[in-house]
Amino acid sequence: MLRRSLPIAATIALAFTAPAAVAQNSASAHADILLKENHSWNGTAYTHYPTAPPQLTTLKLTIPPHTALPWHIHPFPNAGYVLEGQLTIQDKATGKERTFKQGEAFAESVDDPHRGVSGDTQTVLLLTYAGTKGSPTSIPLKGEKNEY
């Protein structure tokens, strides 16, 4: 019995050009809404939104233990999520404050001077700013350093 086989080069070419068998399941994913707000953590309503094309910025911000960030404002809405540690946000005008722990989300204030303060361990935040091209995400108050 005569046995025929493909040349080695043809076998290799076939292996690289044959379509891969991939399972295709179509299903919806599960979503947990972490934050859906029309006002900031201190109850101040969002009253306006920039009319320029949006530019999203996402930061991972690490704050050392026992650290108070400089007083600052944000010119547009943004949201944060505590990945590690805790963050106490303090409102300069009212003295109001609220602490957010690991796994909690928060909506930051617009044009309200405030700062974040870490606890006994480092704080790691995921922050998303919905701003416009060329606009800063954070503006320090007069005499203060930049937030980051």
TORKOL-4160 file (C-alpha; in steps of 0.2 Angstrom, whole numbers, padded with zeros to 4 digits, m for minus):
148
<pt num="1" X="0000" Y="0000" Z="0000"/>
<pt num="2" X="0007" Y="0017" Z="m0005"/>
<pt num="3" X="0005" Y="0031" Z="0007"/>
<pt num="4" X="0005" Y="0049" Z="0002"/>
<pt num="5" X="0008" Y="0063" Z="0013"/>
<pt num="6" X="0009" Y="0082" Z="0011"/>
<pt num="7" X="0026" Y="0090" Z="0011"/>
<pt num="8" X="0031" Y="0097" Z="0027"/>
<pt num="9" X="0030" Y="0115" Z="0021"/>
<pt num="10" X="0012" Y="0112" Z="0015"/>
<pt num="11" X="0008" Y="0105" Z="0032"/>
<pt num="12" X="0015" Y="0119" Z="0042"/>
<pt num="13" X="0006" Y="0132" Z="0030"/>
<pt num="14" X="m0011" Y="0123" Z="0033"/>
<pt num="15" X="m0008" Y="0123" Z="0052"/>
<pt num="16" X="m0006" Y="0142" Z="0052"/>
<pt num="17" X="m0020" Y="0146" Z="0040"/>
<pt num="18" X="m0034" Y="0134" Z="0046"/>
<pt num="19" X="m0047" Y="0144" Z="0056"/>
<pt num="20" X="m0047" Y="0141" Z="0074"/>
<pt num="21" X="m0062" Y="0133" Z="0082"/>
<pt num="22" X="m0068" Y="0146" Z="0095"/>
<pt num="23" X="m0084" Y="0145" Z="0106"/>
<pt num="24" X="m0095" Y="0160" Z="0103"/>
<pt num="25" X="m0107" Y="0162" Z="0117"/>
<pt num="26" X="m0118" Y="0178" Z="0116"/>
<pt num="27" X="m0124" Y="0184" Z="0133"/>
<pt num="28" X="m0126" Y="0199" Z="0143"/>
<pt num="29" X="m0113" Y="0203" Z="0157"/>
<pt num="30" X="m0118" Y="0207" Z="0175"/>
<pt num="31" X="m0116" Y="0226" Z="0180"/>
<pt num="32" X="m0116" Y="0232" Z="0198"/>
<pt num="33" X="m0119" Y="0251" Z="0198"/>
<pt num="34" X="m0107" Y="0259" Z="0209"/>
<pt num="35" X="m0112" Y="0277" Z="0207"/>
<pt num="36" X="m0126" Y="0286" Z="0198"/>
<pt num="37" X="m0128" Y="0304" Z="0205"/>
<pt num="38" X="m0134" Y="0321" Z="0200"/>
<pt num="39" X="m0125" Y="0329" Z="0215"/>
<pt num="40" X="m0109" Y="0327" Z="0224"/>
<pt num="41" X="m0105" Y="0318" Z="0241"/>
<pt num="42" X="m0109" Y="0334" Z="0251"/>
<pt num="43" X="m0127" Y="0336" Z="0243"/>
<pt num="44" X="m0122" Y="0350" Z="0230"/>
<pt num="45" X="m0132" Y="0348" Z="0214"/>
<pt num="46" X="m0123" Y="0348" Z="0197"/>
<pt num="47" X="m0130" Y="0363" Z="0189"/>
<pt num="48" X="m0121" Y="0364" Z="0172"/>
<pt num="49" X="m0110" Y="0354" Z="0161"/>
<pt num="50" X="m0096" Y="0360" Z="0148"/>
<pt num="51" X="m0103" Y="0362" Z="0131"/>
<pt num="52" X="m0086" Y="0358" Z="0122"/>
<pt num="53" X="m0082" Y="0341" Z="0116"/>
<pt num="54" X="m0079" Y="0329" Z="0131"/>
<pt num="55" X="m0062" Y="0322" Z="0136"/>
<pt num="56" X="m0062" Y="0308" Z="0149"/>
<pt num="57" X="m0047" Y="0307" Z="0161"/>
<pt num="58" X="m0044" Y="0292" Z="0173"/>
<pt num="59" X="m0031" Y="0292" Z="0186"/>
<pt num="60" X="m0025" Y="0280" Z="0199"/>
<pt num="61" X="m0020" Y="0291" Z="0214"/>
<pt num="62" X="m0010" Y="0284" Z="0228"/>
<pt num="63" X="m0010" Y="0295" Z="0244"/>
<pt num="64" X="0002" Y="0290" Z="0259"/>
<pt num="65" X="m0005" Y="0287" Z="0276"/>
<pt num="66" X="m0010" Y="0302" Z="0287"/>
<pt num="67" X="m0009" Y="0314" Z="0272"/>
<pt num="68" X="m0020" Y="0329" Z="0269"/>
<pt num="69" X="m0021" Y="0334" Z="0251"/>
<pt num="70" X="m0020" Y="0352" Z="0247"/>
<pt num="71" X="m0037" Y="0362" Z="0246"/>
<pt num="72" X="m0043" Y="0362" Z="0228"/>
<pt num="73" X="m0058" Y="0363" Z="0217"/>
<pt num="74" X="m0064" Y="0353" Z="0201"/>
<pt num="75" X="m0071" Y="0363" Z="0187"/>
<pt num="76" X="m0082" Y="0348" Z="0181"/>
<pt num="77" X="m0090" Y="0332" Z="0188"/>
<pt num="78" X="m0079" Y="0318" Z="0192"/>
<pt num="79" X="m0081" Y="0301" Z="0202"/>
<pt num="80" X="m0070" Y="0291" Z="0213"/>
<pt num="81" X="m0068" Y="0273" Z="0219"/>
<pt num="82" X="m0058" Y="0268" Z="0234"/>
<pt num="83" X="m0047" Y="0253" Z="0228"/>
<pt num="84" X="m0037" Y="0252" Z="0245"/>
<pt num="85" X="m0038" Y="0261" Z="0262"/>
<pt num="86" X="m0050" Y="0275" Z="0265"/>
<pt num="87" X="m0053" Y="0293" Z="0260"/>
<pt num="88" X="m0061" Y="0307" Z="0271"/>
<pt num="89" X="m0067" Y="0322" Z="0260"/>
<pt num="90" X="m0068" Y="0338" Z="0269"/>
<pt num="91" X="m0078" Y="0353" Z="0263"/>
<pt num="92" X="m0068" Y="0369" Z="0267"/>
<pt num="93" X="m0083" Y="0381" Z="0268"/>
<pt num="94" X="m0095" Y="0371" Z="0278"/>
<pt num="95" X="m0083" Y="0359" Z="0288"/>
<pt num="96" X="m0094" Y="0345" Z="0282"/>
<pt num="97" X="m0084" Y="0328" Z="0279"/>
<pt num="98" X="m0088" Y="0311" Z="0274"/>
<pt num="99" X="m0077" Y="0295" Z="0274"/>
<pt num="100" X="m0077" Y="0283" Z="0260"/>
<pt num="101" X="m0069" Y="0265" Z="0263"/>
<pt num="102" X="m0062" Y="0252" Z="0251"/>
<pt num="103" X="m0075" Y="0247" Z="0238"/>
<pt num="104" X="m0085" Y="0263" Z="0240"/>
<pt num="105" X="m0088" Y="0276" Z="0226"/>
<pt num="106" X="m0091" Y="0294" Z="0227"/>
<pt num="107" X="m0096" Y="0309" Z="0217"/>
<pt num="108" X="m0085" Y="0324" Z="0219"/>
<pt num="109" X="m0090" Y="0342" Z="0221"/>
<pt num="110" X="m0089" Y="0355" Z="0207"/>
<pt num="111" X="m0082" Y="0372" Z="0211"/>
<pt num="112" X="m0082" Y="0369" Z="0230"/>
<pt num="113" X="m0066" Y="0370" Z="0239"/>
<pt num="114" X="m0062" Y="0353" Z="0247"/>
<pt num="115" X="m0048" Y="0341" Z="0251"/>
<pt num="116" X="m0045" Y="0322" Z="0254"/>
<pt num="117" X="m0037" Y="0315" Z="0269"/>
<pt num="118" X="m0030" Y="0297" Z="0270"/>
<pt num="119" X="m0031" Y="0286" Z="0286"/>
<pt num="120" X="m0019" Y="0275" Z="0294"/>
<pt num="121" X="m0014" Y="0266" Z="0278"/>
<pt num="122" X="m0011" Y="0272" Z="0261"/>
<pt num="123" X="m0026" Y="0276" Z="0250"/>
<pt num="124" X="m0027" Y="0271" Z="0232"/>
<pt num="125" X="m0041" Y="0279" Z="0222"/>
<pt num="126" X="m0047" Y="0277" Z="0204"/>
<pt num="127" X="m0053" Y="0294" Z="0198"/>
<pt num="128" X="m0063" Y="0298" Z="0182"/>
<pt num="129" X="m0065" Y="0316" Z="0176"/>
<pt num="130" X="m0077" Y="0321" Z="0163"/>
<pt num="131" X="m0069" Y="0337" Z="0157"/>
<pt num="132" X="m0064" Y="0345" Z="0141"/>
<pt num="133" X="m0048" Y="0346" Z="0131"/>
<pt num="134" X="m0035" Y="0358" Z="0139"/>
<pt num="135" X="m0045" Y="0360" Z="0155"/>
<pt num="136" X="m0036" Y="0355" Z="0172"/>
<pt num="137" X="m0044" Y="0341" Z="0182"/>
<pt num="138" X="m0040" Y="0349" Z="0198"/>
<pt num="139" X="m0036" Y="0368" Z="0203"/>
<pt num="140" X="m0027" Y="0372" Z="0219"/>
<pt num="141" X="m0034" Y="0386" Z="0230"/>
<pt num="142" X="m0022" Y="0401" Z="0231"/>
<pt num="143" X="m0007" Y="0397" Z="0240"/>
<pt num="144" X="m0009" Y="0379" Z="0239"/>
<pt num="145" X="0001" Y="0366" Z="0230"/>
<pt num="146" X="m0006" Y="0355" Z="0216"/>
<pt num="147" X="m0017" Y="0340" Z="0222"/>
<pt num="148" X="m0005" Y="0329" Z="0211"/>
